[in-house]
Amino acid sequence: MADLFSLKDEVAVVTGASRGLGRDFAQTLADAGAHVVCIARTAQALNAAVDAIQAGGGAAEAMALDITDEAAVVRAIADITMRHGRIDVLVNNAGILYRKPAVETATADWRSVIETDLTAPFLLARETGRHMLTRRYGRIVNIASVMGILGRSTVGGYVAAKHGLIGLTRTLAAELGPHVTVNCLSPGYIRTEINVALQQDRAFSTMIETRTAAQRWGEPADLRGALLLLSSSAGAYITGHSLVVDGGLTSILA
Ligand SMILES: NC(=O)c1ccc[n+]([C@@H]2O[C@H](COP(=O)([O-])OP(=O)(O)OC[C@H]3O[C@@H](n4cnc5c(N)ncnc54)[C@H](OP(=O)(O)O)[C@@H]3O)[C@@H](O)[C@H]2O)c1
C-alpha cells in the first residue's frame, strides 16, 4: 500500500517552500522519496528549509527566484528538466494576501496578489505542463483556499485569485489529461505566518473553534495526506478537483 503514495526517484518542485505550508509540503514530498526543488525569494530561509530536509536524510535543493518574474520561471523549469531529466510533481504553493477593504485597495496591491496567486501558478503550470505532456506523466497541485469557494471582506484580490485558480485547475485538467492530473488542495485556516494577526484575534479563533467540526485551527501536518494523495500514483483518477481540507468549515452551517 505504501508504494501507492511513494515518490521514490521522482522530482518535485514546490514554490513558497521557505516557510509555512510550502516548507512542510517540501518535507512531506522528500519523506515520500522525491528530490525536491524548493523555490522562494529569500535565499536564507530557503537554504534553512533545504538543510532541514537534508539533515533528515531527504533530497532537496534551493532555487531562489521570484515566481512573478516570467523569464526567471521559464529559465528555472528549463534548468530543472535539463539537470534532472524530469519533473513529476509541481506544487504551486507560494501566495500572498493584503487585508484592506476593496474601496481602499491600491491597484498595484490588487495586481501584485493576482500576479503572485494566479498568474505565476499559470506560468509554472504552463512551463511544467509542456514537459509533463511529453513525458506522459505529471501531478500538478495548486494550493487554493476556502477563499476560492467563499467570499470574505478585506481580501478581494486573494478571493478573486483563488476562485480563478480553481477555475484554471479545471481547464488545465481538461487540457493536460489523460496522463497528467491537475488538482487544487484548498486549505481552511492553518496556522502559519500568513495569518498571525488572525491567530492573535481571540474572537476569530473562537469563530474557528465553533464553525469547524474539528473545533480548532488546522496545522500544516493536517494537509500532508491530501498532498500525497494528489501528488502520487494514488491520485491517478482524480483530476480537476478541489480537495478541501478545512476541518468542516465550508460544509457546516454552525
Ligand atoms: N495558512 C493558511 O491558513 C492558508 C489557507 C488557505 C490557503 N493558503 C495558501 O497556502 C499557500 C502558502 O501559505 P502560507 O500560509 O504557508 O504562507 P506564508 O507562510 O506567508 O508563506 C508564503 C511562501 O510563499 C513565498 N512567496 C511569496 N511570494 C513569492 C514570490 N513572488 N516568489 C516566490 N515565492 C514567494 C514566501 O517566500 P518569500 O517571501 O521568501 O518569497 C513563502 O515561502 C498560499 O498560496 C496561501 O494562499 C494558506
The ligand as a Tripos MOL2 file, in Angstrom:
@<TRIPOS>MOLECULE
LIG
   48    52     1     0     0
SMALL
NO_CHARGES

@<TRIPOS>ATOM
      1 N1         -2.1330   29.3350    6.0230 N.am      1 LIG1
      2 C1         -3.4100   29.2110    5.6890 C.2       1 LIG1
      3 O1         -4.3030   29.2130    6.5440 O.2       1 LIG1
      4 C2         -3.7950   29.0510    4.2690 C.ar      1 LIG1
      5 C3         -5.1270   28.7260    3.9940 C.ar      1 LIG1
      6 C4         -5.5180   28.5690    2.6720 C.ar      1 LIG1
      7 C5         -4.5990   28.7070    1.6630 C.ar      1 LIG1
      8 N2         -3.3120   29.0150    1.9530 N.ar      1 LIG1
      9 C6         -2.3870   29.1600    0.8370 C.3       1 LIG1
     10 O2         -1.2550   28.3450    1.0600 O.3       1 LIG1
     11 C7         -0.1230   28.9340    0.4420 C.3       1 LIG1
     12 C8          1.0040   29.0650    1.4710 C.3       1 LIG1
     13 O3          0.5290   29.8730    2.5400 O.3       1 LIG1
     14 P1          1.3390   30.0350    3.8940 P.3       1 LIG1
     15 O4          0.3090   30.1990    4.9430 O.co2     1 LIG1
     16 O5          2.3520   28.9740    4.0340 O.co2     1 LIG1
     17 O6          2.0330   31.4580    3.6320 O.3       1 LIG1
     18 P2          3.4170   32.0630    4.1480 P.3       1 LIG1
     19 O7          3.8010   31.4390    5.4550 O.co2     1 LIG1
     20 O8          3.2710   33.5300    4.0770 O.co2     1 LIG1
     21 O9          4.4770   31.5670    3.0430 O.3       1 LIG1
     22 C9          4.3920   32.0430    1.7360 C.3       1 LIG1
     23 C10         5.5330   31.4650    0.9310 C.3       1 LIG1
     24 O10         5.4540   31.9510   -0.4170 O.3       1 LIG1
     25 C11         6.7160   32.5190   -0.7840 C.3       1 LIG1
     26 N3          6.4840   33.5750   -1.7880 N.ar      1 LIG1
     27 C12         5.6520   34.6460   -1.6880 C.ar      1 LIG1
     28 N4          5.7240   35.4080   -2.7950 N.ar      1 LIG1
     29 C13         6.6160   34.8020   -3.6240 C.ar      1 LIG1
     30 C14         7.1360   35.1190   -4.8910 C.ar      1 LIG1
     31 N5          6.7550   36.2180   -5.5720 N.pl3     1 LIG1
     32 N6          8.0490   34.2900   -5.4530 N.ar      1 LIG1
     33 C15         8.4660   33.1750   -4.7820 C.ar      1 LIG1
     34 N7          7.9980   32.8240   -3.5800 N.ar      1 LIG1
     35 C16         7.0990   33.6350   -2.9870 C.ar      1 LIG1
     36 C17         7.3020   33.0120    0.5310 C.3       1 LIG1
     37 O11         8.7140   33.1170    0.4980 O.3       1 LIG1
     38 P3          9.4880   34.5070    0.1680 P.3       1 LIG1
     39 O12         8.7430   35.6050    0.8790 O.co2     1 LIG1
     40 O13        10.8790   34.2800    0.6670 O.co2     1 LIG1
     41 O14         9.4510   34.6270   -1.3210 O.co2     1 LIG1
     42 C18         6.9020   31.8650    1.4620 C.3       1 LIG1
     43 O15         7.7870   30.7760    1.2980 O.3       1 LIG1
     44 C19        -0.5860   30.2760   -0.1400 C.3       1 LIG1
     45 O16        -0.9080   30.1190   -1.5090 O.3       1 LIG1
     46 C20        -1.8520   30.5570    0.6540 C.3       1 LIG1
     47 O17        -2.7470   31.3570   -0.0570 O.3       1 LIG1
     48 C21        -2.8840   29.2100    3.2310 C.ar      1 LIG1
@<TRIPOS>BOND
     1     1     2 1
     2     2     3 2
     3     2     4 1
     4     4     5 ar
     5     4    48 ar
     6     5     6 ar
     7     6     7 ar
     8     7     8 ar
     9     8     9 1
    10     8    48 ar
    11     9    10 1
    12     9    46 1
    13    10    11 1
    14    11    12 1
    15    11    44 1
    16    12    13 1
    17    13    14 1
    18    14    15 2
    19    14    16 1
    20    14    17 1
    21    17    18 1
    22    18    19 2
    23    18    20 1
    24    18    21 1
    25    21    22 1
    26    22    23 1
    27    23    24 1
    28    23    42 1
    29    24    25 1
    30    25    26 1
    31    25    36 1
    32    26    27 ar
    33    26    35 ar
    34    27    28 ar
    35    28    29 ar
    36    29    30 ar
    37    29    35 ar
    38    30    31 1
    39    30    32 ar
    40    32    33 ar
    41    33    34 ar
    42    34    35 ar
    43    36    37 1
    44    36    42 1
    45    37    38 1
    46    38    39 2
    47    38    40 1
    48    38    41 1
    49    42    43 1
    50    44    45 1
    51    44    46 1
    52    46    47 1
@<TRIPOS>SUBSTRUCTURE
     1 LIG1         1 GROUP 0 **** ****
